[in-house]
Each structure stands twice: as C-alpha cells, then as structure tokens.
Amino acid sequence: MIIGTLLTILVLISLSGFFSGSETALTAASRARMHQLEKDGDQRAGLVNKLISDRERLIGAILLGNNLVNILASALATSLFVSLMPGPSGVAVATAVMTVLVLVFAEVLPKTYAITRPDSMAMAVSRPIGWFVAIASWIVAGIQAIVNTTLRLLGVKPPDDAVTAEDDIRGTIDLHHSEEGLDATKRHRLVGALDLKDMTVEEVMIHRKNITMIDADQSADAIVRQALASPHTRLPLFEGDQEAIVGILHVKDLLRAIVGNNGKTSGLNILEICRDPWFIPETTAAEDQLDLFLKKRSHFALVVDEYGALQGLVTLEDILEEIVGDIRDEYDVVVRGVRPQSDGSVYVEGGVTIRDLNRAMGWELPDEEAVTIAGLVIHEAQTIPEPGQRFAFYGYRFDIARKNRNQITGLKVMPVREERDAHDA
C-alpha cells in the first residue's frame, strides 16, 4: 500500500514536471522558426503553431493539468505521512517534503531544461499536449467564462497583449543592437524597412523651396546651361509661375536631342524633349509610392496637397534612403544643412528633417509631431521663436540663430548632457 502510494506520487510529480516544462517550451518557442519548419513539412511544428495560436486556451489547459496533479500528489502525500506520523507532525512533514519535490523536480528542473532548448522540446510535447488541450477544452472554456465575467464585474478589461511578428522582429533587432552584435547603420536599415509603411511621401520629400527648377520661357541655350550645371538629372520646368510645372527635363533626353541636332542647342524645342510630370498627393504612403515607382519604372514624382498646390518632389532614391541611409554620388553635398561645431553643438538649417538629423548625429529626437527640426521647435514652443531665444526639451538645447519672416532658417542644437559634461570639464 505504501509503495503503491509512493509510486503514484512520483508519477504525479513527473506529470507536473511535464506540464511545467511544456508550458515554458511552448511559450518560449520561436514562432518564426516554427513557421519555417511547418513550411518545410514538419508536422510537429504545425502542431506547435496551432497550439500557440490560442495561447489563452493552451495556458488554461496546462495550468488545469498542472494543478490537478500537484493537488492530488499533495493530498496523497499528506494522507501517507499522517498514517505514518499521526497528528500535526505528519502534515508538516508532508508539506515540507512535497514543497521540495515539487519545487525542484516539477518546476525548476523541467523549466530550466525547457528554456535551454525550447524549439525541440515544444515539438516533442506538441502531440500529447494537443490531445490534452482538446480533452480539457470544455473545462477551460468554462474557466475562461468565469474569469472574464469576474473581470467585467470588477470593471477590468482583459488586456490585449498579443505580440505581432513585427514586434518580435523589432525586439530582436534592438536586443541584437544592445548586445553590440549589430551596429547603428545596420540597425537603421532593418528598422527603416519596417518604418516605411508608417511614413508618407510628405515626410521624405524634398520641400518645394529646395527644388531646382528651370523657367521654360528661357532660350534653349540658357536651359541647357542650367541643366548641365545642376547636380540633378531630372529638372522640373515651369512657365510663368513655379506652381505651373509643364514638364520634367531629363538630362539624358536632353543630350540625345543635342546629339541628334548635330551637337547644336539652338533650335531645340525643350518642351518636346520633356516628359510629362507625375503628380501625387502628399498623403501617399511611402511604401505604396515605392511600389508605384517600381511598377511604372519611374524615379521622380511631384507632391501636391489637397488643393493641388506644389509641396515638393520625391524620388526613388529619397525613399530608398529611408532604408539604407544616405546614397551619395560625386555630385552630392556631403552634409546638407547639418554642420557640427567645435563646442559640441550642431548648426542645423531649419528645413532639415528630424530623421536626417537623427541619422547624421545618432540622436533620437521624436518625429511624430513634426517633419523638420524647425517644425519640432515651433510645435514644442507653441509659438514662432525669435533669434536669440533658447529652448530645451527631449534632452536637447535649441538656440534660434536665424529667422526669415515666420520661418526658422537656422538653429544650434546641443544635447543637454554633453553641454553639462563640457561645463564640468
């Protein structure tokens, strides 16, 4: 009788360890690896994916099984020790013995084993756990109903803490970066690809004030000289008003026309050489525009607002730079509008985007409320500052240097921490 009871207790503790280890393995298993293994035809990985797709049901079933075997084992141990040691001493010894056995062999040991090899163990236990979840599903459903009803009565809404695949990827990238396994440049590329879907062309475009345009009413010779002097290969042409874009002049098209005209520029009809302008709304998602560029095999589009007014232009390169960082050639300006100073501050032109400044300096200024650095200062100051004014927010100091009418055209920015360090030195 005693031996049978001891064997039953050992079996129940083993089952408790199985449930504890299974819970750890299934919750720690890599969803990405399981998904790939399932695509490769591994049926056990498919079972794991099916189980973890409904975590609430899975955890409920495992906890049900774990508590059942733990309580039964404790009851049997108490009964056994009370029969051997009548009185309170038997209960105390049973409690001490079961606490040690459950803690070591049913909790710590199986969970430690599972956390070191979660993927392989998750696939190993997927089939028996799947059977148990199916058998206990009606009990778990009843328990979940009671829990949810109780929470509603208490005015507590059950949390929605579902983790998406994108959250997993971002977390992995940040962890790898924090462990110095991924440098800042590579991290920007990986995160930039994820951020692209949340951006609009308004955030990546070149503002209209920075666009190099050519007046189509000029002579062909003057237009050719301006086009060849420009660092850009695609140039908008306007007639009368710069808002009236009549065509896009591609330098290669221009050179072909000159060659076809025996190398002469006189007599060229520039407008016939131009390509039709492509106008897109400023609210277009950057990711969608990238797809459109690839589909139309075009690299250049003009951005307009809801009233049709020109706001800027965006190129394929502008969008790709949000992923891979600056793409520079021999005609590009090395640093556009960002000039580090000897005192540790940075002189920034007001039209520089926050994302470009962050990438250039390795900073983390927020860009949710504004696109440019001047826009950020105006948003935070809730006024249009005057030259000489100073502001501090987000751990940085902003000194207004220049202003043109209602536009901030230049400012000095310095991290407050660096400022303090320089002062202490």
C-alpha positions as CSV (number, residue, x, y, z in Angstrom):
1,M,0.0,0.0,0.0
2,I,2.7,2.4,1.0
3,I,4.9,1.5,-2.0
4,G,1.9,2.0,-4.4
5,T,1.2,5.4,-2.9
6,L,4.8,6.5,-3.2
7,L,4.9,5.3,-6.9
8,T,1.7,7.2,-7.6
9,I,3.1,10.4,-6.0
10,L,6.3,10.1,-8.1
11,V,4.2,9.6,-11.3
12,L,2.1,12.7,-10.4
13,I,5.3,14.8,-9.8
14,S,6.6,13.6,-13.2
15,L,3.4,14.7,-14.8
16,S,3.6,18.0,-13.1
17,G,7.2,18.4,-14.4
18,F,5.9,17.5,-17.9
19,F,3.2,20.2,-17.8
20,S,5.6,22.8,-16.4
21,G,8.3,22.1,-19.0
22,S,5.7,22.1,-21.8
23,E,4.4,25.5,-20.7
24,T,7.8,27.0,-20.8
25,A,8.9,25.4,-24.1
26,L,5.7,26.3,-25.9
27,T,5.6,29.9,-24.8
28,A,9.4,30.4,-25.5
29,A,9.4,28.6,-28.8
30,S,10.4,30.8,-31.8
31,R,7.3,31.5,-33.9
32,A,9.5,32.3,-36.9
33,R,11.4,29.0,-36.7
34,M,8.2,27.1,-36.2
35,H,6.6,28.8,-39.2
36,Q,9.6,27.9,-41.4
37,L,9.7,24.3,-40.2
38,E,6.0,24.0,-40.9
39,K,6.5,25.3,-44.4
40,D,9.3,22.7,-44.8
41,G,6.7,20.0,-44.0
42,D,7.4,19.3,-40.3
43,Q,4.0,18.2,-38.8
44,R,5.1,18.7,-35.2
45,A,6.0,22.4,-35.9
46,G,2.5,22.7,-37.4
47,L,1.0,21.4,-34.2
48,V,3.1,23.9,-32.2
49,N,1.8,26.8,-34.3
50,K,-1.7,25.6,-33.8
51,L,-1.3,25.4,-30.1
52,I,0.4,28.8,-29.6
53,S,-2.2,30.5,-31.9
54,D,-4.6,30.3,-29.0
55,R,-2.3,31.0,-26.0
56,E,-5.2,31.6,-23.6
57,R,-6.6,28.1,-24.3
58,L,-3.2,26.5,-24.2
59,I,-2.1,28.0,-20.9
60,G,-5.5,27.3,-19.3
61,A,-5.3,23.6,-20.2
62,I,-1.7,23.3,-19.0
63,L,-2.5,25.1,-15.7
64,L,-5.5,22.9,-15.2
65,G,-3.5,19.7,-15.6
66,N,-0.6,21.0,-13.5
67,N,-2.8,22.0,-10.6
68,L,-4.7,18.7,-10.7
69,V,-1.6,16.6,-10.4
70,N,0.0,18.8,-7.8
71,I,-3.1,18.9,-5.6
72,L,-3.6,15.1,-5.9
73,A,0.1,14.4,-5.2
74,S,0.0,16.7,-2.1
75,A,-3.2,15.0,-0.9
76,L,-1.8,11.6,-1.2
77,A,1.5,12.6,0.5
78,T,-0.4,14.1,3.4
79,S,-2.5,11.0,3.8
80,L,0.6,8.8,3.7
81,F,2.6,10.8,6.2
82,V,-0.4,11.2,8.6
83,S,-0.8,7.4,8.6
84,L,2.9,7.0,9.4
85,M,3.1,10.0,11.8
86,P,-0.3,10.7,13.4
87,G,-1.0,14.3,14.3
88,P,0.1,17.7,13.1
89,S,3.7,16.5,12.6
90,G,2.6,14.3,9.7
91,V,1.0,17.2,7.9
92,A,4.1,19.4,8.5
93,V,6.5,16.7,7.2
94,A,4.2,16.1,4.1
95,T,4.2,19.8,3.4
96,A,8.0,20.1,3.6
97,V,8.7,17.1,1.5
98,M,6.2,17.9,-1.2
99,T,7.4,21.5,-1.4
100,V,10.9,20.4,-2.0
101,L,9.9,17.7,-4.5
102,V,7.5,20.0,-6.5
103,L,9.9,23.0,-6.5
104,V,12.9,21.1,-7.6
105,F,11.6,18.2,-9.8
106,A,8.3,19.7,-11.0
107,E,9.2,23.3,-11.5
108,V,12.8,24.4,-11.6
109,L,14.4,21.3,-13.3
110,P,11.9,20.9,-16.2
111,K,11.6,24.6,-16.8
112,T,15.4,25.0,-16.8
113,Y,15.7,22.2,-19.3
114,A,12.9,23.6,-21.5
115,I,14.3,27.1,-21.6
116,T,17.6,25.8,-22.9
117,R,16.0,24.0,-25.9
118,P,12.5,25.4,-26.3
119,D,12.1,24.6,-30.0
120,S,13.0,21.0,-29.9
121,M,11.0,20.4,-26.6
122,A,8.0,22.2,-27.9
123,M,7.8,19.9,-31.0
124,A,8.4,16.9,-28.8
125,V,5.5,17.7,-26.4
126,S,3.1,19.2,-29.1
127,R,1.2,16.0,-29.8
128,P,0.4,14.9,-26.2
129,I,-0.3,18.5,-25.1
130,G,-2.6,18.9,-28.1
131,W,-4.6,15.8,-27.1
132,F,-4.9,17.1,-23.5
133,V,-5.9,20.6,-24.7
134,A,-8.6,19.0,-26.9
135,I,-9.9,16.8,-24.0
136,A,-9.9,19.7,-21.5
137,S,-11.2,22.3,-23.9
138,W,-14.8,22.4,-22.4
139,I,-13.4,22.7,-18.8
140,V,-11.0,25.5,-19.9
141,A,-13.9,27.3,-21.7
142,G,-15.9,27.3,-18.5
143,I,-13.0,28.6,-16.5
144,Q,-12.3,31.4,-19.0
145,A,-16.0,32.4,-18.9
146,I,-15.9,32.6,-15.1
147,V,-12.7,34.6,-15.2
148,N,-13.9,37.1,-17.9
149,T,-17.3,37.5,-16.1
150,T,-15.5,38.2,-12.8
151,L,-13.2,40.8,-14.5
152,R,-16.1,42.6,-16.1
153,L,-17.9,42.7,-12.7
154,L,-14.8,44.3,-11.3
155,G,-14.7,46.8,-14.2
156,V,-11.4,45.4,-15.5
157,K,-11.0,44.9,-19.2
158,P,-8.9,41.8,-20.2
159,P,-5.6,43.1,-21.7
160,D,-4.9,42.6,-25.3
161,D,-1.2,41.8,-25.2
162,A,-1.0,39.9,-28.5
163,V,2.5,40.2,-29.9
164,T,2.8,40.6,-33.7
165,A,5.6,39.2,-35.8
166,E,6.7,42.8,-36.4
167,D,7.0,43.3,-32.7
168,D,9.2,40.2,-32.5
169,I,11.4,41.4,-35.3
170,R,11.8,44.9,-33.8
171,G,12.6,43.4,-30.4
172,T,15.2,41.1,-31.8
173,I,16.9,43.9,-33.7
174,D,17.0,46.2,-30.6
175,L,18.3,43.3,-28.5
176,H,21.0,42.4,-31.0
177,H,21.9,46.1,-31.2
178,S,22.1,46.5,-27.4
179,E,24.4,43.5,-27.3
180,E,26.7,45.2,-29.8
181,G,26.1,42.5,-32.4
182,L,24.6,45.0,-34.8
183,D,26.0,48.4,-35.5
184,A,23.8,51.6,-35.8
185,T,24.0,51.7,-39.5
186,K,22.7,48.1,-40.0
187,R,20.0,48.7,-37.3
188,H,18.8,51.8,-39.2
189,R,18.5,49.7,-42.4
190,L,16.5,46.9,-40.8
191,V,14.2,49.2,-38.8
192,G,13.9,51.6,-41.7
193,A,12.3,48.9,-43.8
194,L,9.7,48.3,-41.1
195,D,9.1,52.0,-40.6
196,L,8.4,52.6,-44.3
197,K,4.8,51.5,-44.1
198,D,4.0,54.2,-41.4
199,M,5.5,57.1,-43.4
200,T,4.0,59.3,-46.1
201,V,5.8,60.9,-49.0
202,E,5.4,64.3,-47.2
203,E,7.9,63.0,-44.6
204,V,10.6,62.0,-47.2
205,M,10.1,64.6,-50.0
206,I,12.3,67.5,-50.9
207,H,10.5,70.7,-50.0
208,R,9.5,73.0,-52.9
209,K,11.8,75.7,-51.7
210,N,14.8,73.4,-52.2
211,I,13.7,72.2,-55.7
212,T,15.9,73.3,-58.6
213,M,13.6,74.5,-61.3
214,I,14.1,75.9,-64.8
215,D,12.0,78.6,-66.5
216,A,10.7,77.1,-69.7
217,D,10.4,80.6,-71.2
218,Q,14.1,81.0,-71.5
219,S,16.1,80.2,-74.6
220,A,17.2,76.7,-75.3
221,D,20.9,77.6,-74.8
222,A,20.1,79.0,-71.3
223,I,18.1,76.0,-70.3
224,V,20.9,73.6,-71.5
225,R,23.5,75.6,-69.4
226,Q,21.3,75.4,-66.3
227,A,20.6,71.7,-66.7
228,L,24.2,70.8,-67.2
229,A,25.3,73.0,-64.2
230,S,22.8,71.3,-61.9
231,P,23.8,68.2,-59.9
232,H,20.4,66.7,-60.7
233,T,19.5,64.6,-63.8
234,R,15.7,65.4,-63.6
235,L,14.6,69.0,-63.5
236,P,11.0,70.4,-63.4
237,L,10.3,73.1,-66.0
238,F,7.7,75.8,-65.3
239,E,6.0,78.6,-67.3
240,G,5.4,81.9,-65.6
241,D,4.6,80.6,-62.1
242,Q,6.7,78.0,-60.4
243,E,3.4,76.2,-59.5
244,A,2.8,75.7,-63.2
245,I,5.0,72.7,-63.9
246,V,4.8,71.9,-67.6
247,G,7.3,69.1,-67.9
248,I,10.3,67.2,-66.4
249,L,13.6,67.5,-68.3
250,H,15.8,64.5,-68.1
251,V,19.5,65.3,-68.9
252,K,19.9,62.1,-70.8
253,D,17.0,63.0,-73.1
254,L,18.5,66.5,-73.5
255,L,21.9,65.1,-74.5
256,R,20.3,62.7,-77.0
257,A,18.4,65.6,-78.6
258,I,21.6,67.7,-78.8
259,V,23.4,64.8,-80.5
260,G,20.5,64.4,-82.9
261,N,20.7,68.1,-83.6
262,N,24.4,67.8,-84.7
263,G,25.6,68.9,-81.3
264,K,23.8,72.3,-81.5
265,T,21.5,73.6,-78.8
266,S,19.9,76.3,-81.0
267,G,16.6,75.3,-82.5
268,L,15.8,72.7,-79.9
269,N,12.2,72.5,-78.7
270,I,12.8,71.8,-75.0
271,L,9.1,71.1,-74.2
272,E,9.1,68.4,-76.8
273,I,12.0,66.7,-75.1
274,C,10.4,66.9,-71.6
275,R,8.5,64.1,-70.0
276,D,5.0,64.5,-68.6
277,P,5.1,65.5,-64.9
278,W,3.7,62.9,-62.4
279,F,1.7,64.4,-59.5
280,I,0.9,62.5,-56.4
281,P,-0.9,63.5,-53.1
282,E,1.3,64.3,-50.1
283,T,-0.7,61.7,-48.1
284,T,0.5,58.8,-50.2
285,A,2.2,56.1,-48.1
286,A,6.0,55.9,-48.8
287,E,5.7,52.1,-49.2
288,D,2.9,52.4,-51.7
289,Q,4.9,55.0,-53.7
290,L,7.9,52.7,-53.7
291,D,5.7,50.1,-55.3
292,L,4.4,52.6,-57.8
293,F,7.9,53.7,-58.8
294,L,8.9,50.1,-59.4
295,K,5.7,49.4,-61.3
296,K,5.8,52.4,-63.6
297,R,9.6,52.3,-63.9
298,S,9.8,55.9,-62.9
299,H,12.0,57.6,-60.4
300,F,10.5,61.0,-60.0
301,A,7.2,62.4,-58.8
302,L,5.9,65.9,-57.8
303,V,4.0,66.1,-54.5
304,V,0.9,68.3,-54.2
305,D,-1.5,69.0,-51.3
306,E,-5.3,68.6,-51.3
307,Y,-5.7,71.9,-53.2
308,G,-3.3,70.8,-55.9
309,A,-0.6,73.2,-54.7
310,L,3.0,72.0,-55.2
311,Q,4.6,70.9,-51.9
312,G,7.8,69.2,-53.1
313,L,9.1,66.3,-55.0
314,V,10.1,62.7,-54.1
315,T,12.4,60.3,-55.9
316,L,13.0,56.6,-55.7
317,E,16.3,57.5,-54.1
318,D,14.6,59.5,-51.3
319,I,12.5,56.5,-50.3
320,L,15.4,54.0,-50.5
321,E,17.5,56.3,-48.3
322,E,14.9,55.8,-45.6
323,I,16.0,52.2,-45.6
324,V,19.7,52.1,-46.5
325,G,20.7,55.6,-45.3
326,D,22.3,58.4,-47.5
327,I,23.0,57.4,-51.1
328,R,25.7,59.8,-52.2
329,D,27.5,60.2,-55.5
330,E,30.2,62.6,-56.7
331,Y,27.7,65.4,-57.2
332,D,26.0,65.2,-53.8
333,V,26.8,67.6,-51.0
334,V,28.4,65.6,-48.2
335,V,26.3,67.1,-45.4
336,R,23.3,69.1,-46.4
337,G,22.2,71.6,-43.7
338,V,24.0,69.9,-40.7
339,R,27.3,71.3,-39.6
340,P,28.9,70.1,-36.3
341,Q,30.6,72.9,-34.3
342,S,33.8,72.8,-32.2
343,D,31.9,73.4,-29.0
344,G,29.9,70.1,-29.4
345,S,26.8,71.8,-30.8
346,V,25.4,71.3,-34.3
347,Y,24.3,74.1,-36.6
348,V,21.2,72.9,-38.4
349,E,19.2,74.6,-41.1
350,G,15.5,74.8,-40.3
351,G,14.4,72.7,-43.2
352,V,16.5,69.6,-42.3
353,T,14.2,66.7,-41.5
354,I,14.4,65.2,-38.0
355,R,15.1,61.8,-39.4
356,D,18.1,63.1,-41.3
357,L,19.4,64.9,-38.3
358,N,19.0,61.8,-36.1
359,R,20.8,59.6,-38.6
360,A,23.6,62.1,-39.1
361,M,24.2,62.6,-35.4
362,G,23.0,59.3,-33.9
363,W,20.3,61.2,-31.9
364,E,16.7,60.2,-31.0
365,L,14.6,63.3,-31.5
366,P,10.9,62.4,-31.9
367,D,9.4,62.9,-35.4
368,E,5.8,62.0,-34.7
369,E,4.5,65.6,-34.5
370,A,6.8,67.4,-37.0
371,V,8.9,66.6,-40.1
372,T,11.6,69.2,-39.9
373,I,13.7,70.4,-36.9
374,A,12.2,73.9,-37.2
375,G,8.7,72.4,-37.1
376,L,9.6,70.4,-33.9
377,V,10.7,73.6,-32.2
378,I,7.6,75.5,-33.2
379,H,5.4,72.6,-32.1
380,E,7.0,72.4,-28.7
381,A,7.4,76.1,-28.1
382,Q,3.8,76.7,-29.2
383,T,5.0,80.0,-30.8
384,I,7.2,81.2,-33.6
385,P,10.5,81.9,-31.8
386,E,12.8,84.9,-32.3
387,P,16.5,84.8,-32.9
388,G,18.4,84.6,-29.6
389,Q,15.7,82.6,-27.8
390,R,16.6,79.3,-26.2
391,F,14.5,76.2,-25.6
392,A,15.2,72.8,-24.0
393,F,13.2,69.6,-24.4
394,Y,13.7,65.9,-25.1
395,G,17.2,66.2,-23.6
396,Y,18.5,68.8,-26.1
397,R,19.0,72.6,-26.2
398,F,17.8,74.6,-29.1
399,D,19.2,78.1,-29.8
400,I,17.4,80.0,-32.5
401,A,20.1,81.6,-34.8
402,R,18.2,82.9,-37.9
403,K,14.7,83.6,-38.9
404,N,13.2,84.7,-42.2
405,R,9.7,86.2,-41.7
406,N,7.8,83.4,-39.9
407,Q,10.2,80.7,-40.8
408,I,13.1,79.4,-38.6
409,T,16.1,79.1,-41.0
410,G,18.9,78.2,-38.7
411,L,19.4,77.0,-35.1
412,K,22.1,75.4,-32.9
413,V,21.3,72.1,-31.2
414,M,23.2,70.5,-28.4
415,P,22.5,67.5,-26.2
416,V,22.0,68.8,-22.7
417,R,24.1,66.0,-21.3
418,E,27.1,67.0,-23.5
419,E,26.6,70.6,-22.5
420,R,26.8,69.7,-18.8
421,D,29.8,67.5,-19.4
422,A,31.6,70.3,-21.2
423,H,30.8,72.7,-18.4
424,D,32.0,70.3,-15.7
425,A,35.3,69.8,-17.6
